Amino acid sequence: MGPRIHKGSGRIVATTAWRVRLLFLGTLYRSVTVDPPKRSVLIVSRYLWLFSWRKQIRFSKIQAVTYGYEDMAMGSALATSHRAMDWYTVGLRLVDGTELKLFTFIGGGTYINESYTPDWLRWEEYTFDFSGSQERESRAFVDVLSKLFDVTVVPPL
């Protein structure tokens, strides 16, 4: 699960995935519009149908694009082997040092074996090991943003 990203009228627009909006009954919504001709980013967020805010950021105020990964699988800290739950976060670090999280790309990851047993003993796990497209899609989004803003990619604070 990640944002819906499309290009239109010379702009890139990323919005909250419809599954997330459906799951939370429309209480969570975010739209990020990158407008290269105007050299600005417009972020519109809405929470609980009532609270909304808009923030417009000039490209010159963006210091870096942040990109991070966390394995959010239940019990992964206690287990020596588990199936990962990937969370890739994409955000912006501004010149004044503040960070804005734009979107999270979530999906099932690969099987991780950090136990003392060899991988071939867990062949069932590896045979049916499918991971989602969240890594590829989040990385593509980060690469496009960093090229448009002409900034580097850094880990979040």
Biotite code that builds the C-alpha atoms (Angstrom):
import biotite.structure as struc

atoms = struc.array([
    struc.Atom([0.000, 0.000, 0.000], chain_id="A", res_id=1, res_name="MET", atom_name="CA", element="C"),
    struc.Atom([1.327, 3.359, -0.971], chain_id="A", res_id=2, res_name="GLY", atom_name="CA", element="C"),
    struc.Atom([0.114, 6.619, -2.412], chain_id="A", res_id=3, res_name="PRO", atom_name="CA", element="C"),
    struc.Atom([-1.406, 6.901, -5.853], chain_id="A", res_id=4, res_name="ARG", atom_name="CA", element="C"),
    struc.Atom([1.085, 8.853, -7.962], chain_id="A", res_id=5, res_name="ILE", atom_name="CA", element="C"),
    struc.Atom([0.299, 10.338, -11.348], chain_id="A", res_id=6, res_name="HIS", atom_name="CA", element="C"),
    struc.Atom([1.544, 13.040, -13.674], chain_id="A", res_id=7, res_name="LYS", atom_name="CA", element="C"),
    struc.Atom([-0.731, 15.581, -15.265], chain_id="A", res_id=8, res_name="GLY", atom_name="CA", element="C"),
    struc.Atom([-0.472, 19.156, -16.569], chain_id="A", res_id=9, res_name="SER", atom_name="CA", element="C"),
    struc.Atom([3.277, 19.175, -15.923], chain_id="A", res_id=10, res_name="GLY", atom_name="CA", element="C"),
    struc.Atom([2.806, 18.357, -12.238], chain_id="A", res_id=11, res_name="ARG", atom_name="CA", element="C"),
    struc.Atom([3.281, 15.253, -10.133], chain_id="A", res_id=12, res_name="ILE", atom_name="CA", element="C"),
    struc.Atom([0.407, 14.510, -7.754], chain_id="A", res_id=13, res_name="VAL", atom_name="CA", element="C"),
    struc.Atom([0.555, 11.893, -5.004], chain_id="A", res_id=14, res_name="ALA", atom_name="CA", element="C"),
    struc.Atom([-2.555, 11.168, -2.936], chain_id="A", res_id=15, res_name="THR", atom_name="CA", element="C"),
    struc.Atom([-3.422, 8.796, -0.119], chain_id="A", res_id=16, res_name="THR", atom_name="CA", element="C"),
    struc.Atom([-4.199, 5.297, -1.381], chain_id="A", res_id=17, res_name="ALA", atom_name="CA", element="C"),
    struc.Atom([-7.905, 4.562, -1.758], chain_id="A", res_id=18, res_name="TRP", atom_name="CA", element="C"),
    struc.Atom([-7.520, 1.484, 0.474], chain_id="A", res_id=19, res_name="ARG", atom_name="CA", element="C"),
    struc.Atom([-6.273, 3.642, 3.337], chain_id="A", res_id=20, res_name="VAL", atom_name="CA", element="C"),
    struc.Atom([-9.085, 6.146, 2.823], chain_id="A", res_id=21, res_name="ARG", atom_name="CA", element="C"),
    struc.Atom([-11.614, 3.308, 2.811], chain_id="A", res_id=22, res_name="LEU", atom_name="CA", element="C"),
    struc.Atom([-10.080, 1.629, 5.863], chain_id="A", res_id=23, res_name="LEU", atom_name="CA", element="C"),
    struc.Atom([-10.243, 4.859, 7.874], chain_id="A", res_id=24, res_name="PHE", atom_name="CA", element="C"),
    struc.Atom([-13.629, 5.908, 6.437], chain_id="A", res_id=25, res_name="LEU", atom_name="CA", element="C"),
    struc.Atom([-12.187, 9.000, 4.791], chain_id="A", res_id=26, res_name="GLY", atom_name="CA", element="C"),
    struc.Atom([-10.771, 10.441, 8.009], chain_id="A", res_id=27, res_name="THR", atom_name="CA", element="C"),
    struc.Atom([-7.184, 10.469, 6.682], chain_id="A", res_id=28, res_name="LEU", atom_name="CA", element="C"),
    struc.Atom([-6.217, 12.144, 3.433], chain_id="A", res_id=29, res_name="TYR", atom_name="CA", element="C"),
    struc.Atom([-3.047, 13.711, 2.065], chain_id="A", res_id=30, res_name="ARG", atom_name="CA", element="C"),
    struc.Atom([-2.243, 15.211, -1.301], chain_id="A", res_id=31, res_name="SER", atom_name="CA", element="C"),
    struc.Atom([1.230, 16.298, -2.385], chain_id="A", res_id=32, res_name="VAL", atom_name="CA", element="C"),
    struc.Atom([1.467, 18.295, -5.609], chain_id="A", res_id=33, res_name="THR", atom_name="CA", element="C"),
    struc.Atom([4.911, 18.981, -7.047], chain_id="A", res_id=34, res_name="VAL", atom_name="CA", element="C"),
    struc.Atom([4.747, 21.839, -9.558], chain_id="A", res_id=35, res_name="ASP", atom_name="CA", element="C"),
    struc.Atom([8.100, 22.231, -11.395], chain_id="A", res_id=36, res_name="PRO", atom_name="CA", element="C"),
    struc.Atom([7.090, 25.335, -13.404], chain_id="A", res_id=37, res_name="PRO", atom_name="CA", element="C"),
    struc.Atom([6.147, 27.160, -10.178], chain_id="A", res_id=38, res_name="LYS", atom_name="CA", element="C"),
    struc.Atom([9.050, 25.490, -8.303], chain_id="A", res_id=39, res_name="ARG", atom_name="CA", element="C"),
    struc.Atom([6.808, 24.677, -5.361], chain_id="A", res_id=40, res_name="SER", atom_name="CA", element="C"),
    struc.Atom([5.287, 21.772, -3.450], chain_id="A", res_id=41, res_name="VAL", atom_name="CA", element="C"),
    struc.Atom([1.743, 21.967, -2.081], chain_id="A", res_id=42, res_name="LEU", atom_name="CA", element="C"),
    struc.Atom([0.858, 19.606, 0.773], chain_id="A", res_id=43, res_name="ILE", atom_name="CA", element="C"),
    struc.Atom([-2.803, 19.298, 1.779], chain_id="A", res_id=44, res_name="VAL", atom_name="CA", element="C"),
    struc.Atom([-3.733, 17.084, 4.732], chain_id="A", res_id=45, res_name="SER", atom_name="CA", element="C"),
    struc.Atom([-7.080, 16.298, 6.342], chain_id="A", res_id=46, res_name="ARG", atom_name="CA", element="C"),
    struc.Atom([-7.752, 14.481, 9.613], chain_id="A", res_id=47, res_name="TYR", atom_name="CA", element="C"),
    struc.Atom([-11.129, 13.455, 11.027], chain_id="A", res_id=48, res_name="LEU", atom_name="CA", element="C"),
    struc.Atom([-13.023, 15.288, 8.252], chain_id="A", res_id=49, res_name="TRP", atom_name="CA", element="C"),
    struc.Atom([-12.695, 18.553, 10.211], chain_id="A", res_id=50, res_name="LEU", atom_name="CA", element="C"),
    struc.Atom([-9.031, 19.382, 10.656], chain_id="A", res_id=51, res_name="PHE", atom_name="CA", element="C"),
    struc.Atom([-7.133, 20.284, 7.538], chain_id="A", res_id=52, res_name="SER", atom_name="CA", element="C"),
    struc.Atom([-4.013, 22.216, 6.713], chain_id="A", res_id=53, res_name="TRP", atom_name="CA", element="C"),
    struc.Atom([-2.161, 23.383, 3.639], chain_id="A", res_id=54, res_name="ARG", atom_name="CA", element="C"),
    struc.Atom([1.524, 24.058, 3.320], chain_id="A", res_id=55, res_name="LYS", atom_name="CA", element="C"),
    struc.Atom([3.292, 25.417, 0.287], chain_id="A", res_id=56, res_name="GLN", atom_name="CA", element="C"),
    struc.Atom([7.054, 24.962, 0.109], chain_id="A", res_id=57, res_name="ILE", atom_name="CA", element="C"),
    struc.Atom([9.389, 26.559, -2.420], chain_id="A", res_id=58, res_name="ARG", atom_name="CA", element="C"),
    struc.Atom([12.047, 24.270, -3.937], chain_id="A", res_id=59, res_name="PHE", atom_name="CA", element="C"),
    struc.Atom([14.739, 26.585, -2.533], chain_id="A", res_id=60, res_name="SER", atom_name="CA", element="C"),
    struc.Atom([13.573, 25.773, 1.035], chain_id="A", res_id=61, res_name="LYS", atom_name="CA", element="C"),
    struc.Atom([14.123, 22.007, 0.560], chain_id="A", res_id=62, res_name="ILE", atom_name="CA", element="C"),
    struc.Atom([17.485, 20.745, 1.806], chain_id="A", res_id=63, res_name="GLN", atom_name="CA", element="C"),
    struc.Atom([17.038, 16.998, 1.159], chain_id="A", res_id=64, res_name="ALA", atom_name="CA", element="C"),
    struc.Atom([14.571, 14.212, 0.502], chain_id="A", res_id=65, res_name="VAL", atom_name="CA", element="C"),
    struc.Atom([14.380, 11.779, 3.425], chain_id="A", res_id=66, res_name="THR", atom_name="CA", element="C"),
    struc.Atom([14.040, 8.048, 2.838], chain_id="A", res_id=67, res_name="TYR", atom_name="CA", element="C"),
    struc.Atom([13.836, 5.445, 5.572], chain_id="A", res_id=68, res_name="GLY", atom_name="CA", element="C"),
    struc.Atom([13.045, 1.787, 6.146], chain_id="A", res_id=69, res_name="TYR", atom_name="CA", element="C"),
    struc.Atom([11.662, -0.080, 9.148], chain_id="A", res_id=70, res_name="GLU", atom_name="CA", element="C"),
    struc.Atom([10.635, -3.687, 9.604], chain_id="A", res_id=71, res_name="ASP", atom_name="CA", element="C"),
    struc.Atom([7.317, -3.446, 11.447], chain_id="A", res_id=72, res_name="MET", atom_name="CA", element="C"),
    struc.Atom([6.583, -7.199, 11.671], chain_id="A", res_id=73, res_name="ALA", atom_name="CA", element="C"),
    struc.Atom([4.942, -8.181, 14.940], chain_id="A", res_id=74, res_name="MET", atom_name="CA", element="C"),
    struc.Atom([7.448, -9.901, 17.199], chain_id="A", res_id=75, res_name="GLY", atom_name="CA", element="C"),
    struc.Atom([10.401, -9.304, 14.865], chain_id="A", res_id=76, res_name="SER", atom_name="CA", element="C"),
    struc.Atom([12.497, -7.964, 17.746], chain_id="A", res_id=77, res_name="ALA", atom_name="CA", element="C"),
    struc.Atom([12.069, -11.231, 19.642], chain_id="A", res_id=78, res_name="LEU", atom_name="CA", element="C"),
    struc.Atom([12.244, -13.738, 16.789], chain_id="A", res_id=79, res_name="ALA", atom_name="CA", element="C"),
    struc.Atom([15.357, -14.955, 15.007], chain_id="A", res_id=80, res_name="THR", atom_name="CA", element="C"),
    struc.Atom([13.410, -15.590, 11.811], chain_id="A", res_id=81, res_name="SER", atom_name="CA", element="C"),
    struc.Atom([10.270, -13.930, 10.499], chain_id="A", res_id=82, res_name="HIS", atom_name="CA", element="C"),
    struc.Atom([8.534, -12.516, 7.452], chain_id="A", res_id=83, res_name="ARG", atom_name="CA", element="C"),
    struc.Atom([9.255, -8.782, 7.247], chain_id="A", res_id=84, res_name="ALA", atom_name="CA", element="C"),
    struc.Atom([6.578, -6.085, 7.083], chain_id="A", res_id=85, res_name="MET", atom_name="CA", element="C"),
    struc.Atom([8.227, -3.289, 5.097], chain_id="A", res_id=86, res_name="ASP", atom_name="CA", element="C"),
    struc.Atom([7.566, 0.375, 5.911], chain_id="A", res_id=87, res_name="TRP", atom_name="CA", element="C"),
    struc.Atom([9.358, 2.839, 3.621], chain_id="A", res_id=88, res_name="TYR", atom_name="CA", element="C"),
    struc.Atom([8.882, 6.489, 4.551], chain_id="A", res_id=89, res_name="THR", atom_name="CA", element="C"),
    struc.Atom([9.438, 9.405, 2.205], chain_id="A", res_id=90, res_name="VAL", atom_name="CA", element="C"),
    struc.Atom([9.697, 12.963, 3.430], chain_id="A", res_id=91, res_name="GLY", atom_name="CA", element="C"),
    struc.Atom([11.369, 16.333, 3.071], chain_id="A", res_id=92, res_name="LEU", atom_name="CA", element="C"),
    struc.Atom([14.029, 17.986, 5.210], chain_id="A", res_id=93, res_name="ARG", atom_name="CA", element="C"),
    struc.Atom([13.765, 21.743, 5.008], chain_id="A", res_id=94, res_name="LEU", atom_name="CA", element="C"),
    struc.Atom([16.578, 24.271, 5.236], chain_id="A", res_id=95, res_name="VAL", atom_name="CA", element="C"),
    struc.Atom([15.459, 25.266, 8.759], chain_id="A", res_id=96, res_name="ASP", atom_name="CA", element="C"),
    struc.Atom([15.993, 21.655, 9.936], chain_id="A", res_id=97, res_name="GLY", atom_name="CA", element="C"),
    struc.Atom([12.350, 20.569, 10.169], chain_id="A", res_id=98, res_name="THR", atom_name="CA", element="C"),
    struc.Atom([11.195, 17.359, 8.537], chain_id="A", res_id=99, res_name="GLU", atom_name="CA", element="C"),
    struc.Atom([7.863, 16.673, 6.880], chain_id="A", res_id=100, res_name="LEU", atom_name="CA", element="C"),
    struc.Atom([6.765, 13.084, 6.312], chain_id="A", res_id=101, res_name="LYS", atom_name="CA", element="C"),
    struc.Atom([5.013, 12.848, 2.975], chain_id="A", res_id=102, res_name="LEU", atom_name="CA", element="C"),
    struc.Atom([4.000, 9.204, 2.584], chain_id="A", res_id=103, res_name="PHE", atom_name="CA", element="C"),
    struc.Atom([4.586, 5.685, 3.826], chain_id="A", res_id=104, res_name="THR", atom_name="CA", element="C"),
    struc.Atom([4.786, 2.704, 1.471], chain_id="A", res_id=105, res_name="PHE", atom_name="CA", element="C"),
    struc.Atom([3.715, -0.475, 3.287], chain_id="A", res_id=106, res_name="ILE", atom_name="CA", element="C"),
    struc.Atom([3.777, -4.105, 2.247], chain_id="A", res_id=107, res_name="GLY", atom_name="CA", element="C"),
    struc.Atom([4.880, -7.637, 2.946], chain_id="A", res_id=108, res_name="GLY", atom_name="CA", element="C"),
    struc.Atom([8.612, -8.150, 2.810], chain_id="A", res_id=109, res_name="GLY", atom_name="CA", element="C"),
    struc.Atom([10.882, -11.114, 2.377], chain_id="A", res_id=110, res_name="THR", atom_name="CA", element="C"),
    struc.Atom([11.565, -13.909, 4.830], chain_id="A", res_id=111, res_name="TYR", atom_name="CA", element="C"),
    struc.Atom([14.469, -13.175, 7.176], chain_id="A", res_id=112, res_name="ILE", atom_name="CA", element="C"),
    struc.Atom([16.441, -15.997, 8.797], chain_id="A", res_id=113, res_name="ASN", atom_name="CA", element="C"),
    struc.Atom([18.853, -14.808, 11.470], chain_id="A", res_id=114, res_name="GLU", atom_name="CA", element="C"),
    struc.Atom([18.808, -18.072, 13.409], chain_id="A", res_id=115, res_name="SER", atom_name="CA", element="C"),
    struc.Atom([21.583, -20.620, 13.678], chain_id="A", res_id=116, res_name="TYR", atom_name="CA", element="C"),
    struc.Atom([19.786, -23.054, 11.392], chain_id="A", res_id=117, res_name="THR", atom_name="CA", element="C"),
    struc.Atom([20.706, -23.001, 7.691], chain_id="A", res_id=118, res_name="PRO", atom_name="CA", element="C"),
    struc.Atom([18.323, -21.502, 5.161], chain_id="A", res_id=119, res_name="ASP", atom_name="CA", element="C"),
    struc.Atom([17.736, -24.817, 3.388], chain_id="A", res_id=120, res_name="TRP", atom_name="CA", element="C"),
    struc.Atom([15.972, -26.146, 6.511], chain_id="A", res_id=121, res_name="LEU", atom_name="CA", element="C"),
    struc.Atom([13.359, -23.432, 6.041], chain_id="A", res_id=122, res_name="ARG", atom_name="CA", element="C"),
    struc.Atom([12.730, -24.193, 2.380], chain_id="A", res_id=123, res_name="TRP", atom_name="CA", element="C"),
    struc.Atom([8.936, -23.826, 2.779], chain_id="A", res_id=124, res_name="GLU", atom_name="CA", element="C"),
    struc.Atom([9.334, -20.211, 3.820], chain_id="A", res_id=125, res_name="GLU", atom_name="CA", element="C"),
    struc.Atom([11.679, -19.376, 0.960], chain_id="A", res_id=126, res_name="TYR", atom_name="CA", element="C"),
    struc.Atom([9.675, -21.265, -1.658], chain_id="A", res_id=127, res_name="THR", atom_name="CA", element="C"),
    struc.Atom([6.604, -19.119, -1.151], chain_id="A", res_id=128, res_name="PHE", atom_name="CA", element="C"),
    struc.Atom([8.489, -15.909, -0.375], chain_id="A", res_id=129, res_name="ASP", atom_name="CA", element="C"),
    struc.Atom([6.746, -13.094, -2.211], chain_id="A", res_id=130, res_name="PHE", atom_name="CA", element="C"),
    struc.Atom([7.284, -9.450, -1.438], chain_id="A", res_id=131, res_name="SER", atom_name="CA", element="C"),
    struc.Atom([5.349, -6.433, -2.625], chain_id="A", res_id=132, res_name="GLY", atom_name="CA", element="C"),
    struc.Atom([6.373, -3.566, -4.861], chain_id="A", res_id=133, res_name="SER", atom_name="CA", element="C"),
    struc.Atom([6.712, -1.052, -2.007], chain_id="A", res_id=134, res_name="GLN", atom_name="CA", element="C"),
    struc.Atom([10.514, -0.867, -2.181], chain_id="A", res_id=135, res_name="GLU", atom_name="CA", element="C"),
    struc.Atom([10.612, -0.284, -5.933], chain_id="A", res_id=136, res_name="ARG", atom_name="CA", element="C"),
    struc.Atom([7.770, 2.254, -5.929], chain_id="A", res_id=137, res_name="GLU", atom_name="CA", element="C"),
    struc.Atom([9.072, 4.221, -2.950], chain_id="A", res_id=138, res_name="SER", atom_name="CA", element="C"),
    struc.Atom([12.594, 4.350, -4.394], chain_id="A", res_id=139, res_name="ARG", atom_name="CA", element="C"),
    struc.Atom([11.286, 5.568, -7.757], chain_id="A", res_id=140, res_name="ALA", atom_name="CA", element="C"),
    struc.Atom([9.287, 8.303, -6.005], chain_id="A", res_id=141, res_name="PHE", atom_name="CA", element="C"),
    struc.Atom([12.349, 9.375, -3.990], chain_id="A", res_id=142, res_name="VAL", atom_name="CA", element="C"),
    struc.Atom([14.554, 9.448, -7.090], chain_id="A", res_id=143, res_name="ASP", atom_name="CA", element="C"),
    struc.Atom([12.083, 11.627, -8.992], chain_id="A", res_id=144, res_name="VAL", atom_name="CA", element="C"),
    struc.Atom([11.748, 14.044, -6.062], chain_id="A", res_id=145, res_name="LEU", atom_name="CA", element="C"),
    struc.Atom([15.498, 14.351, -5.521], chain_id="A", res_id=146, res_name="SER", atom_name="CA", element="C"),
    struc.Atom([16.068, 15.084, -9.230], chain_id="A", res_id=147, res_name="LYS", atom_name="CA", element="C"),
    struc.Atom([13.273, 17.652, -9.370], chain_id="A", res_id=148, res_name="LEU", atom_name="CA", element="C"),
    struc.Atom([14.459, 19.450, -6.222], chain_id="A", res_id=149, res_name="PHE", atom_name="CA", element="C"),
    struc.Atom([18.156, 18.933, -7.106], chain_id="A", res_id=150, res_name="ASP", atom_name="CA", element="C"),
    struc.Atom([18.920, 17.676, -3.575], chain_id="A", res_id=151, res_name="VAL", atom_name="CA", element="C"),
    struc.Atom([20.389, 14.538, -2.015], chain_id="A", res_id=152, res_name="THR", atom_name="CA", element="C"),
    struc.Atom([18.593, 11.648, -0.361], chain_id="A", res_id=153, res_name="VAL", atom_name="CA", element="C"),
    struc.Atom([19.246, 11.269, 3.382], chain_id="A", res_id=154, res_name="VAL", atom_name="CA", element="C"),
    struc.Atom([17.859, 9.071, 6.177], chain_id="A", res_id=155, res_name="PRO", atom_name="CA", element="C"),
    struc.Atom([15.208, 10.668, 8.401], chain_id="A", res_id=156, res_name="PRO", atom_name="CA", element="C"),
    struc.Atom([16.199, 11.935, 11.831], chain_id="A", res_id=157, res_name="LEU", atom_name="CA", element="C"),
])
